[in-house]
């Protein structure tokens, strides 16, 4: 069973309170000792100062030396005791006979304690001893006359109970401050925990850690490269796919924390940070590798706080597009042939119902012979099975549209060296034939001619129709993306043709007049697998 996880508020509260309490307790112990030592020292200095004051009093030195008016010493000592708030001020002669005492009955008797000996030998002394008034802190100061002869000793005592009371009061104040400090620490910890919880959207640390792990796993698992920068264009995130593509381009440094312009000098993310505009499906060449890049700014509270770029190797995208193009072409061919086949079956079924068996037999023979001749002509001249299958499908599609499509070849077209050539040719031919079919829809004569010629490593393709033709102004913009005379969301076919020709290094000629049809001639550098038969 897993241990119970504490909430963020409880964790912060307990941690802060523990630190505050421990700090204050340690401080209390240190301060208490310091205060106690300071109070004791103050009391010692107080007793010493009082003793020195009495010992240097002219009244005491003159009276003690003459042995006259000793009662004045008692009066002076008692007045000093009351003013300084000490326990006793005792003046004694060299024989330890008291000349003053808080209890007048003890005057004339010897001093009790046994700790006055050092002072009788002329040295100041502090001690703790028990006398007739109890245990006290005592300060002894010798009394000298003007000639330096010692006349006696002054003993000033402060009750140890008073000392302990002073120390206890100091500790009490320290404890009170400690309690207030702990209370303030608890309150501050609670407020801090609530503030932290609020800015973390109420999430606990383990939930935040889980979200971070999930986000990192998602970013690392996608096939697109991802790189993100903060508002100072410093790289903050790079996933594994991006690292792989960067390594492929020869960039082996760890980019995290680096300035973007230092790592990718030709990236436009800095421009995205400045303008806040989005760039989609742009190409970027990185040390010979062409990437298809999307760049998007990151906004927080309507302020740009960073930018993120996703990218993928264009070669991978082209391979995927080629696969999709081939699948779509095959599907269209099968659909057209299936539709055409159903029409022929309906004719045969009708002849069968009407009993025209001889005519039905001749019709079937004609269909088979025409089909075989048509397929044989294409497969004999077009050696690329992908392109041949595509053209057979277009023949069926044209018949379905009630149009005549003639495919001829002056020379045999060999199979291309690279498979991507087949898919580019399908893109070019498919869009040109589809445009021709749309052009002849409303024309009385619906005919399309497709002619191939191969020689000197150049493949020439001519597509000619009997359609409505084009104005000169239309021809100037026909290859721009989105331009079309057929309505909105059109104008992509000829743009794809121009893109494919650009990739293949090919060229195109066009001649067209209104009501006289259109003729496209395409010239493409063509590398084949072998010699023609």
TORTOR-858797 format. One record per residue (C-alpha): residue in one letter; x, y, z. Coordinates in steps of 0.001 Angstrom, whole numbers, always signed. Example, Ala and Ser with C-alpha at 12.3 -4.5 7.8 and 13.67 -1.06 7.14 Angstrom:
<nodes>
nutor, c1, c2, c3
A, +12300, -4500, +7800
S, +13670, -1060, +7140
</nodes>
This chain:
<nodes>
nutor, c1, c2, c3
X, +0, +0, +0
X, +1410, +3369, -1020
X, +2033, +5996, +1627
X, -430, +8834, +1923
X, +706, +11913, +12
X, +556, +15187, +1869
X, -998, +18206, +224
X, +1200, +21107, -854
X, -338, +23365, +1801
X, +284, +20843, +4584
X, +3855, +20207, +3407
X, +4783, +23886, +3232
X, +3063, +24648, +6564
X, +4810, +21822, +8407
X, +8171, +22567, +6805
X, +8094, +26308, +7478
X, +6769, +25872, +11015
X, +9425, +23273, +11772
X, +12209, +25505, +10484
X, +10879, +28552, +12352
X, +10328, +26620, +15593
X, +13753, +24980, +15456
X, +15460, +28275, +14683
X, +13664, +30093, +17475
X, +14297, +27325, +20007
X, +18015, +27233, +19208
X, +18075, +31016, +19368
X, +16207, +30902, +22676
X, +18749, +28539, +24202
X, +21640, +30686, +23069
X, +19986, +33963, +24085
X, +18834, +32605, +27456
X, +22367, +31660, +28368
X, +23664, +34985, +27131
X, +20960, +36882, +29014
X, +21627, +34933, +32218
X, +25358, +35570, +31980
X, +24720, +39238, +31158
X, +22349, +39710, +34091
X, +24786, +38055, +36499
X, +27603, +40227, +35229
X, +25440, +43352, +35561
X, +24615, +42422, +39131
X, +28299, +41825, +39896
X, +29218, +45203, +38409
X, +26412, +46846, +40342
X, +27607, +45335, +43652
X, +31225, +46239, +42873
X, +30345, +49839, +41967
X, +28324, +50273, +45164
X, +31149, +48762, +47222
X, +33742, +51071, +45618
X, +31537, +54090, +46152
X, +31195, +53336, +49859
X, +34888, +52392, +50229
X, +35962, +55724, +48754
X, +33481, +57754, +50725
X, +35272, +60376, +52881
X, +32789, +59796, +55658
X, +33642, +56112, +55863
X, +37444, +56539, +55678
X, +37564, +59329, +58279
X, +35101, +57759, +60688
X, +36563, +54232, +60440
X, +40075, +55509, +61109
X, +39165, +57656, +64150
X, +36772, +55205, +65705
X, +34435, +58126, +66282
X, +30782, +58611, +65311
X, +30538, +55091, +63942
X, +26737, +55473, +63893
X, +27157, +57770, +60896
X, +28568, +54803, +58937
X, +25351, +52878, +59630
X, +23228, +55768, +58450
X, +25298, +56247, +55301
X, +25354, +52510, +54500
X, +21598, +52131, +54969
X, +20851, +55147, +52831
X, +23113, +53745, +50086
X, +21424, +50329, +50356
X, +17966, +51841, +49896
X, +19046, +54000, +46988
X, +20866, +51201, +45107
X, +18345, +48491, +46008
X, +20944, +45979, +47169
X, +20459, +43433, +49942
X, +23082, +44764, +52341
X, +25976, +47191, +52640
X, +28311, +46073, +55435
X, +31378, +48080, +56521
X, +33856, +46150, +58699
X, +37231, +46925, +60201
X, +40346, +44833, +59895
X, +39079, +42629, +62699
X, +35929, +41814, +60673
X, +33789, +43732, +63170
X, +30669, +45125, +61463
X, +30182, +48892, +61554
X, +26962, +48731, +59557
X, +24268, +46131, +58833
X, +20599, +46098, +57751
X, +19925, +44509, +61161
X, +21265, +46999, +63783
X, +21487, +44156, +66338
X, +24337, +42611, +64343
X, +26473, +45769, +64432
X, +29654, +45207, +66500
X, +29680, +41518, +65720
X, +31983, +39693, +63342
X, +31139, +39311, +59657
X, +29777, +35825, +58725
X, +30666, +33999, +55459
X, +34395, +33361, +55434
X, +34838, +34845, +51936
X, +36122, +38239, +53129
X, +39723, +37117, +53672
X, +40968, +38073, +50198
X, +39581, +41611, +50595
X, +41216, +41949, +54040
X, +44504, +41448, +52198
X, +43822, +44443, +49979
X, +42223, +42892, +46888
X, +38731, +43259, +45451
X, +36795, +40034, +45378
X, +33407, +38676, +44261
X, +31885, +35514, +45637
X, +28645, +33708, +46342
X, +28228, +32766, +49950
X, +25644, +32263, +52678
X, +25448, +34724, +55535
X, +22960, +35877, +58143
X, +20664, +37208, +55368
X, +20859, +34079, +53257
X, +22810, +33153, +50108
X, +23877, +36190, +48145
X, +26225, +37529, +45499
X, +28894, +39489, +47379
X, +31370, +42122, +46255
X, +34249, +42975, +48590
X, +36284, +46190, +48256
X, +39123, +47146, +50661
X, +39045, +50571, +52371
X, +42274, +52633, +52420
X, +43109, +55950, +53988
X, +44984, +58728, +52188
X, +48333, +57211, +53124
X, +47396, +53854, +51633
X, +46856, +52051, +54890
X, +43999, +49567, +54804
X, +41303, +50413, +57317
X, +38742, +47723, +56571
X, +36449, +46219, +53925
X, +33087, +47081, +52364
X, +30864, +44111, +51534
X, +27856, +44690, +49246
X, +25444, +41813, +48754
X, +22682, +41154, +46229
X, +20269, +38324, +46983
X, +20586, +35412, +44564
X, +16796, +35260, +44511
X, +16789, +38700, +42915
X, +19386, +37566, +40406
X, +17313, +34499, +39555
X, +14195, +36632, +39200
X, +15971, +38904, +36732
X, +17206, +35904, +34747
X, +13715, +34329, +34794
X, +12147, +37543, +33573
X, +14631, +37698, +30692
X, +13849, +34113, +29732
X, +10131, +34796, +29973
X, +10479, +37647, +27514
X, +12489, +35394, +25203
X, +9847, +32648, +25387
X, +7113, +35166, +24634
X, +8998, +36371, +21568
X, +9560, +32762, +20499
X, +5855, +31953, +20716
X, +4951, +35042, +18724
X, +7589, +34063, +16142
X, +6178, +30536, +15819
X, +2639, +31916, +15459
X, +3796, +34355, +12774
X, +5659, +31511, +11036
X, +2539, +29320, +11007
X, +406, +32146, +9622
X, +3025, +33013, +7008
X, +3380, +29343, +6020
X, -373, +28981, +5536
X, -588, +32162, +3441
X, +2454, +31126, +1390
X, +1023, +27650, +791
X, -2309, +29102, -365
X, -536, +31551, -2693
X, +1650, +28823, -4215
X, -1361, +26534, -4619
X, -3317, +29322, -6330
X, -597, +30117, -8886
X, -270, +26358, -9574
X, -4000, +26212, -10398
X, -4766, +24110, -7347
X, -2537, +21230, -8468
X, -510, +19245, -5991
X, +3222, +18620, -6649
X, +2684, +14960, -7596
X, -42, +16008, -10073
X, +2293, +18614, -11583
X, +5056, +16008, -11851
X, +2649, +13597, -13550
X, +1530, +16256, -16030
X, +5151, +17122, -16792
X, +6035, +13459, -17361
X, +2996, +12960, -19603
X, +3762, +16123, -21602
X, +7390, +15111, -22013
X, +6387, +11592, -23109
X, +3977, +13059, -25692
X, +6559, +15501, -27054
X, +9212, +12807, -27298
X, +6889, +10338, -29043
X, +5718, +12533, -31943
X, +7432, +12089, -35308
X, +7728, +15817, -35949
X, +10693, +17716, -34591
X, +9729, +20323, -31995
X, +11820, +23231, -30748
X, +10585, +26032, -28486
X, +12159, +29311, -27386
X, +11301, +31856, -24695
X, +10777, +35563, -25287
X, +14548, +36095, -25143
X, +14982, +33553, -27983
X, +16658, +31059, -25650
X, +15940, +27404, -26482
X, +13780, +25836, -23759
X, +12540, +22606, -25346
X, +13801, +20154, -27975
X, +12357, +16680, -28533
X, +14146, +13525, -29702
X, +13033, +13827, -33320
X, +14442, +17364, -33505
X, +17750, +16162, -32029
X, +17847, +13363, -34618
X, +17282, +15792, -37497
X, +19831, +18247, -36095
X, +22420, +15471, -35741
X, +21650, +14407, -39311
X, +22439, +17978, -40361
X, +25726, +17917, -38436
X, +24575, +19882, -35357
X, +25768, +17731, -32451
X, +25673, +20273, -29604
X, +23038, +20097, -26874
X, +20815, +23063, -27822
X, +18976, +23471, -24499
X, +19710, +26850, -22965
X, +21500, +28182, -26046
X, +20506, +31308, -27951
X, +18561, +30321, -31058
X, +20638, +32478, -33400
X, +23795, +30788, -32101
X, +22434, +27309, -32829
X, +20231, +27867, -35911
X, +21389, +30976, -37706
X, +18754, +30710, -40472
X, +15717, +30089, -38263
X, +12908, +32646, -38410
X, +11616, +32074, -34881
X, +13169, +35374, -33798
X, +11064, +37097, -36476
X, +8001, +35261, -35141
X, +8789, +36621, -31645
X, +8988, +40165, -33013
X, +5913, +40125, -35232
X, +3632, +37551, -33589
X, +2754, +36165, -37033
X, +2367, +32491, -37913
X, +4222, +30717, -40717
X, +2941, +27365, -41983
X, +4395, +24783, -44373
X, +7528, +26794, -45088
X, +10736, +25196, -46345
X, +14079, +25597, -44589
X, +17396, +24173, -45751
X, +19615, +23058, -42874
X, +23091, +21983, -43987
X, +21715, +20300, -47119
X, +18582, +18849, -45494
X, +15273, +20391, -46578
X, +12740, +20696, -43753
X, +9055, +21592, -43941
X, +8534, +23974, -41019
X, +5615, +25466, -39091
X, +6328, +28410, -36794
X, +3781, +29682, -34273
X, +4056, +32374, -31543
X, +3038, +31520, -27972
X, +721, +34029, -26306
X, -26, +34346, -22590
X, -2447, +37053, -21474
X, -2182, +38640, -24942
X, +1596, +38881, -24611
X, +4167, +36932, -26626
X, +6116, +34747, -24195
X, +7824, +32497, -26716
X, +7543, +30640, -30004
X, +7437, +27009, -31106
X, +8448, +25401, -34362
X, +7521, +21955, -35671
X, +9335, +20491, -38641
X, +9866, +17318, -40593
X, +12283, +16097, -43216
X, +10773, +16966, -46600
X, +12003, +13642, -48014
X, +9808, +11756, -45534
X, +6800, +13902, -46440
X, +7430, +13343, -50139
X, +7579, +9591, -49614
X, +4288, +9688, -47750
X, +2724, +11898, -50438
X, +3929, +9516, -53125
X, +2313, +6590, -51371
X, -954, +8491, -50959
X, -903, +9668, -54576
X, -368, +6147, -55809
X, -3164, +4749, -53643
X, -5558, +7480, -54786
X, -4669, +6887, -58426
X, -5248, +3155, -58102
X, -8542, +3746, -56325
X, -9761, +6150, -59019
X, -8747, +3717, -61751
X, -10592, +856, -60093
X, -13683, +3000, -59520
X, -13795, +4173, -63142
X, -13243, +678, -64524
X, -15877, -747, -62175
X, -18383, +1870, -63286
X, -17589, +1267, -66959
X, -17840, -2489, -66478
X, -21279, -2118, -64861
X, -22498, -73, -67843
X, -21331, -2801, -70245
X, -23047, -5452, -68124
X, -26291, -3489, -68299
X, -26050, -3463, -72134
X, -25375, -7199, -72209
X, -28264, -7842, -69813
X, -30628, -5794, -71995
X, -29610, -7685, -75166
X, -30113, -10953, -73320
X, -33643, -10001, -72240
X, -34518, -8943, -75813
X, -33130, -12158, -77300
X, -30410, -10490, -79382
X, -27961, -13281, -78663
X, -25996, -13002, -81922
X, -25595, -9251, -81519
X, -24710, -9748, -77854
X, -21958, -12196, -78849
X, -20523, -9759, -81373
X, -20714, -6937, -78796
X, -18802, -8936, -76237
X, -16132, -9847, -78821
X, -15761, -6196, -79751
X, -15437, -5205, -76094
X, -12808, -7835, -75403
X, -10810, -7038, -78527
X, -11004, -3267, -77893
X, -10058, -3687, -74283
X, -7156, -5966, -75103
X, -5901, -3666, -77838
X, -6203, -646, -75567
X, -4377, -2265, -72654
X, -1813, -3846, -74945
X, -1023, -507, -76599
X, -430, +1190, -73259
X, +1573, -1581, -71593
X, +3677, -2045, -74753
X, +4672, +1613, -74885
X, +4633, +2559, -71172
X, +6951, +242, -69235
X, +6300, +1786, -65844
X, +3455, -368, -64401
X, +2366, +2407, -62036
X, +2012, +4960, -64827
X, +454, +2389, -67194
X, -2190, +1432, -64636
X, -2921, +5092, -64025
X, -3453, +5764, -67760
X, -5760, +2733, -68138
X, -7833, +4119, -65280
X, -7991, +7525, -66974
X, -9276, +5858, -70170
X, -12187, +4411, -68227
X, -12772, +7722, -66479
X, -12915, +9551, -69834
X, -15410, +7074, -71292
X, -17488, +7539, -68128
X, -17497, +11284, -68869
X, -18553, +10556, -72465
X, -15209, +11829, -73753
X, -12648, +10333, -76147
X, -9143, +9942, -74698
X, -6421, +8833, -77097
X, -3038, +7827, -75677
X, -179, +7410, -78134
X, +3574, +7092, -77923
X, +6124, +7737, -80633
X, +8737, +5715, -78795
X, +8700, +3302, -75899
X, +8905, +4995, -72482
X, +11149, +2908, -70176
X, +10662, +2451, -66446
X, +12164, +5341, -64440
X, +15268, +4885, -62327
X, +13614, +6285, -59164
X, +10084, +5528, -58000
X, +9403, +9149, -57059
X, +9450, +9981, -60807
X, +6318, +7849, -61319
X, +4378, +9742, -58684
X, +5475, +13135, -59997
X, +4360, +12091, -63510
X, +1011, +10955, -62124
X, +587, +14373, -60478
X, +1405, +16195, -63727
X, -653, +13968, -66074
X, -3539, +13576, -63670
X, -4067, +17324, -63268
X, -3601, +18093, -66977
X, -6066, +15365, -68060
X, -8582, +16357, -65370
X, -8395, +19999, -66483
X, -8892, +18892, -70097
X, -11950, +16799, -69151
X, -13497, +19802, -67374
X, -12685, +22044, -70335
X, -14568, +19839, -72876
X, -17627, +19200, -70716
X, -19862, +21674, -72594
X, -18237, +21250, -76007
X, -19849, +19297, -78869
X, -16561, +17572, -79676
X, -15075, +15971, -76577
X, -11629, +14748, -77478
X, -8302, +14630, -75599
X, -4965, +13606, -77084
X, -2081, +12455, -74864
X, +1181, +11809, -76685
X, +4499, +10527, -75243
X, +7956, +10822, -76747
X, +11265, +9798, -75177
X, +14766, +10490, -76426
X, +18120, +11900, -75281
X, +17090, +11383, -71624
X, +14164, +13796, -72085
X, +10540, +12706, -71752
X, +8089, +14851, -73713
X, +4378, +14704, -72869
X, +1761, +16526, -74918
X, -1820, +16947, -73647
X, -4217, +18562, -76133
X, -7980, +19036, -75832
X, -10848, +20455, -77889
X, -12182, +22500, -74998
X, -13140, +26119, -74470
X, -9551, +27403, -74338
X, -8230, +30301, -72237
X, -7785, +34055, -72538
X, -4256, +35498, -72463
X, -4895, +37105, -69052
X, -5893, +33764, -67589
X, -2703, +32116, -68835
X, -582, +34652, -66930
X, -1982, +33567, -63520
X, -3020, +29953, -64110
X, -91, +28447, -62157
X, -615, +30560, -59025
X, -1985, +28751, -56017
X, -5696, +29424, -55522
X, -6234, +31059, -58945
X, -9160, +29513, -60806
X, -11970, +30496, -63172
X, -14122, +27643, -61828
X, -15101, +29046, -58458
X, -13826, +29165, -54885
X, -11593, +26553, -53248
X, -10119, +25617, -56647
X, -6876, +26535, -58423
X, -4646, +23835, -56941
X, -4126, +21424, -59874
X, -1900, +23540, -62123
X, -39, +24846, -59058
X, +854, +21216, -58189
X, +1931, +20684, -61811
X, +4326, +23623, -61581
X, +5677, +22366, -58236
X, +6328, +18885, -59641
X, +8049, +20320, -62728
X, +10233, +22482, -60491
X, +11282, +19452, -58452
X, +12044, +17430, -61578
X, +13813, +20308, -63303
X, +11311, +20215, -66175
X, +9725, +22827, -68389
X, +6287, +23492, -69839
X, +4859, +25176, -72924
X, +1236, +26229, -73326
X, -797, +27417, -76248
X, -4486, +28197, -75950
X, -7128, +30314, -77646
X, -10772, +30832, -76707
X, -13037, +28166, -78302
X, -10022, +26466, -79938
X, -8812, +24252, -77134
X, -5593, +24104, -75123
X, -2282, +22380, -75698
X, +268, +21650, -72938
X, +3750, +20301, -73751
X, +5905, +19100, -70852
X, +9657, +18434, -71070
X, +11180, +16411, -68215
X, +14746, +15089, -67652
X, +14161, +11319, -67414
X, +16611, +8745, -66043
X, +15573, +5176, -66889
X, +16570, +1799, -65466
X, +17773, +380, -68788
X, +17700, +696, -72522
X, +14437, +563, -74458
X, +13525, -2635, -76155
</nodes>
